[in-house]
């Protein structure tokens, strides 16, 4: 495969990973923090209603986890396409 084709494939996989992670973040922050807040508020976490927790803390924690997932997946992708940093 030529260099241009590899670069296109690499970028396509990178964008797919970004889209998946952003959808997960959207579902956690908007879905759990706004849309499902009434159902989640019936559950308590550390003395707080779960819907409130997702709106205040959960989306931030999930974003931090997604940053590490992105880092880990991009290192794997970089290695696969031989563009990893030494």
N, C-alpha and C positions, 0 to 999 in steps of 0.2 A: 504494500500500500504506500502511496506517495505521501509526502509530508503534508500536503494540503488536505488530503483525505483524512489523515490521522488527526490533524488539528481540528477539522470539522467534527469528527467523531468525539474527540475529547471535549469540545465546547458543548456539543449536544448532550453528552452525559452530565456535564457540569450543570447545565441549565435544568435538566431533568431532576437532578438531586436538589437544586435550589427550589424548584417548584414544589417538590414533595415536602421539603422542610418548611416552606412558607405556608403550605396548606395545613400542615400539622399545627404550626404556630397560630394560624388564624382560627382553627377549630378550637384550640385550647383557650385562646384569649377571648375571642368573640363568642364562640359557641358555649363554652363553660362559664365564662364571666358575664355574659349578657343573656343569651337565648335560653339556656338551661338553668339559670340562676335559681328559679323557684323550686325546681326539682332537687337541685343540689343543696339548697339551704336546709333541707330536711335532714341532712347528714352533718354531723359536727366533726371538726378536726382541730384538736388542741383548744377546745372551748369556743371556736369560731364556726359559724356556718360555712359549709364547704363552698357554696356559691360566692360568698363574700371573700373567702380565701383565694379562690381562683381569680376573682376580679382584682384583688390587691397584690397577691404574691405568686399565685400559680403560673400566670402567664410569664412573669419575669423568670422564675425558676425553669420553666420549660424552655424559654428562649436561651438561657445559659446552657442547658443540656443540649439543645439543638446546635449551638455553636461548637461544642465539643464533638458532636456527631458529624457535623460538617467537616471539621478539622480531620477527624479520623478517616472519613470516607474520601476526602480529597487527597490525603496521603496515599491511600490505596489506589486511587485513580491516577495520581501522578506516577506512581511506581509502575502501573500497568502500561501507561503510555510513555514511560521512560523520560519524564520531564521532572522527576523528583530532584529536590535540592540536596546537595551533599554537604 
